[in-house]
Amino acid sequence: MNVWISIDMEGISGIVDRDQFLPTGQRYHKARESMMTDLETVLEALKEEPDVNTIWVNDSHDGMLNIQAEAMPEKVHLITGGTKQWSMNQGVSQADVAFYVGYHARAGTQSAIMDHTYAGEIASVTLNGHEVGETGINAALAGYWNVPVALISGDHLVAQEAQALLPGIETVVVKYSVGRRAAELLPRLEVDRRLRTGVQRALEKFRQGSVKPWRLSEPIRLTVSLMTPEMADYAMRCPGATRLDGCSVAFEEPNMEEAFRAFYTVMAMNSGRPLY
């Protein structure tokens, strides 16, 4: 089988604060080491599975230049850089099964470590009535390409979010959040044990057919709520946008590819806009 990994940073073990996961932060380089350690543990566990062939790793955090290419072992292909057409999802369409490593809860989740949905300008997103964050948006796009998401790692709240949305997914809790920038951390050996066990269980579920692609019925009804009415004003410039209220817009798209394009365009048009 071919395995594809999307790796974010907020849900990596040991990371709790913006100063750790922004490249300008004083603690970023140490946090980047933690990111690599979580990833290396997952890759080592995959290497022990005789039916795993090619592995792709898609750097999915911030500018998507966090993973060190020279650290990738044989048969592991790194997808890097911030101008990828499908962003956090680049390359998943060529895989058999997807893993989400270091993920975080959707915007507005109480006490979750650095909750957000792609960008700080996004307040909430729904797909066919399901409230979703990055986990749901990405899983729906992977599902459109017939790829199931078998594993997710992060804090206990993103694990709960994934379990409610994606039946059969294996969740690996690497920390327990107690506030947006605070968590109860686990010892390194315990994190490694959980990640290795999670990989084994996820692949076994995939082999048994108990984890399925999350494919939404079409057309896709997308709603995006932004932080200010001005942001929604800009979003109305997107083709097909309908205004719902002061801060929210909606789209009806023929499939998840087009829904993702619409969502990403709304986000990109509002990148860096002031909140007042």
C-alpha positions, 0 to 999 in steps of 0.5 A: 500500500502507499501511505500519505502523511499530512503533518501540521505543527500545533498538534505535535507533542510538546508544542503549546504556544505560538512562539514554538510553531512560528518560524520567527519564534525563539523556540521554533527550532526546538519545536521543529525538532519535536515535529521531526521526532513525531514524524520519524516515529510514525515513519519507523512504524510504517517501515516495519509494515511489510506491505507499505511501499511508497510514503509521501510526507506533505509539509502542511504547517504555515509556509510549509517549509518545516520538514528537513528534506535530508532527514527523509529516509529511503522511499519517503517523498517530501512534498514541500513549499507554500504554493501547492494547489491543494495545500495541506492535501497535496499528493493525497490523491495518489495514495491508498490511505492518509494519516494526519500527524500533529493536527489541531481542533477547529476554530472556536473549540474551547481549550484546544491547543491553538484552535483555528481553521486554516487561518485566523480570519476564519471563524467557522466552516460547514460542509453539507451542514457538518461543522468542520475544521482542517480535519473535516475539510481535508478528509472530505477532499481526500474522500472525494479522491477515494482515500480514507483517513485512517489516523490522526494525532494531536491533542485530545480535543482534535481526537474527539472531533475526528471520532465524531466525524470520521467513523473508524479513524484511529486517534493518537492523543499526544497531549491533553490541552488545558487552555489555548496555550497550555497542555498536560504533556506526556513523556517522550517514550509514552508519545512514541509508544502511542504513535507506533501503536496507532500506526499499527492499529490504523493500518490493520483497520485499513486492511480490514476495510473498517475505515472508509473515505468520507465522501459527501453527497453532491452538490456540496453546500459550503458556508464560511463565517469570517471574523468581520463583515468587511472580510465577508464583503471581500468574500462576495467577490468570489464567483458563486458566493451568496451572503448569509449575514454580516460575516458569513457567505455560502457556496453550492459547488458540484463537488469537493474539489470546487468547494475546496477552491471556493473555501481557499479563495475566500481565505486567501482574499482575506489574508492579513486583513485587520480585525477592526 
